[in-house]
Amino acid sequence: MDGNRYQEIREMIQQVFNNGFNWNRLSSQQIINSAEMLDLWKSNSLTYKEEEDKIIFFEFSFYEKLSSKGSQISQYKEENDSAIASLMSKSIHSLYEVISCNRETNEVILKDLIDEDVTITLIDINLSHSNASGLLFYTRLIPFDNYFISTGVTLTFSKEDANKALLQKSKIELKKRRKLSSREQYQWAYLAYIKYSRS
């Protein structure tokens, strides 16, 4: 994909986010519950230690199903005839390892470390032009035909910290006797990032 098309898609994603994000889609209690999930509700108010905490909370509140009506993006998709919104409603998120980068095509090959049989192609100009092989990060991806584009929120892990996080995830699932839901997995990834990586 050429750079101009990539930038165009990113701008469309941002526009849908700006137009679709609406706190009124959630009750006050649902907002508090989601903040508590990410350990951001302290002393009866939202508390962000870093600016990225705010960005992560907004993404979580937009893409994850926090009410019986569905996620904010799914509700926006139902209200608007938007191909981009439809794709955004199908976003996935996981812990990935960069396998290779191709600066000619702006492609980055990622291995999913949670679903280990999955390898995907990410379009990312900055990452594809770097020496990022081996980089580990958790991110949300939006599907476009045979490739994906990131929402831009990334939680970076060292190999050691990623292994700790994955072991923690296995213990949580063993205790629950099931795999984590989408929002539970995002919660796990963010809290593991805070515990093991950002500190």
VENWO-V288675 format. One line per field, one symbol per residue. phi: phi as a letter, one per 20 degrees, with the letter a starting at -180 (. if undefined). A space follows every 50 residues. Layout:
phi = ???
This chain:
phi = .ffffgffffffffffgffefbgffcfgffffgfffgelddclmbfcdfc fffffffffgfeeefdcfeoffffffffececfffffffdfcbaecdfeb ccffdmdceddfeedfedccddebffffedeegnfdbdbdcdfcldbccf foecdecfffffffffffffffffffmafffgffffggfffffffddff
